[in-house]
Amino acid sequence: MSVDPALSSLAKPIESRQPWPRPACPSCQIGYIGFSAPAEDEGHDSASAHSHIAFEPEWISGTFVVRGQCENPDCQQAVHGTGDYRVDYSQKSIDGEFEYQGSSYSSYYTITHLHPPMLMMPIPKSAPDEVRDGVLRASRVLFADPGLASTALRATVERFLTAEGISATGSAGQFRNAHERIKEWRDADASRPQVADLLFAVKWLGNAGTHEDSDLTTIEVLDGARVLDEAFHRLFTGPDIDAHAQTINAAKGPSR
């Protein structure tokens, strides 16, 4: 399982009367989350503008809430979301939400928060708990603060390095930067340079997200998650599959 493509779709405005993306359930990771129609709450300034002589539907905006539920009957995990909406010309919906002066208009919903959070990337079973915690932290703010999410992804790399025995502090007690620690991990094994390049990429993305003027998007953070997912696939998933194959070979059939 790679990074869920439904997350990229959720990161874009969703037009009313169009089907919502169905991300994988964060609880059972078997079913998919189906969302109901959002409930809108128009902002006060927006509602007041309706009486303006120059009013246009594009002035309408507000917040919304939406409820989702896992379609797996053995799970049925509820998911609650919130975000902002605006009104603009219809694009995909032939019959928009309403018409004004002969033009068709739709609401466009932008998610800012989902709870429980959707995992931005799969977590290998054999990954250290520190890695699992790091991915969860990044996932919680994926839509609300992409810069913070990218910083949390970089911290996940540092958590991995700590679990690998690469110290976060120097001999004098000073903190070591992520770049230095990745280099130490890379140089300890001749098979690691390619994976280290992936870790460096996540580190650079995290650095960009840390800056005060960061303009990272959720889509760009998910690109970084794909890179980290590939690194963890090579480190954890591949060896897990190799070990499982060996047990099948030893049993000359299913390992029961």
Protein Blocks (a to p, Z undefined) as FASTA:
>chain_A
ZZdfklmmmmpccdehiacdddddfklomaccddddddddddfklmmmmmpmkbcfklgg
cddddddddfbfklopacdddddddddddfklmbafbdcehiacddddddfbdcddddfb
dcdfklcfklmmmmmmmmmmmmmmmmlmmmmmmmmmmmmmmmnopafbdfkopacdfklm
mmmmmmmpmklmmmmmmmmmmmmmmmmmmpmklcbdfklmmmmmmmmmmmmmmmmmmmmm
mmmmmmmmmnopacZZ
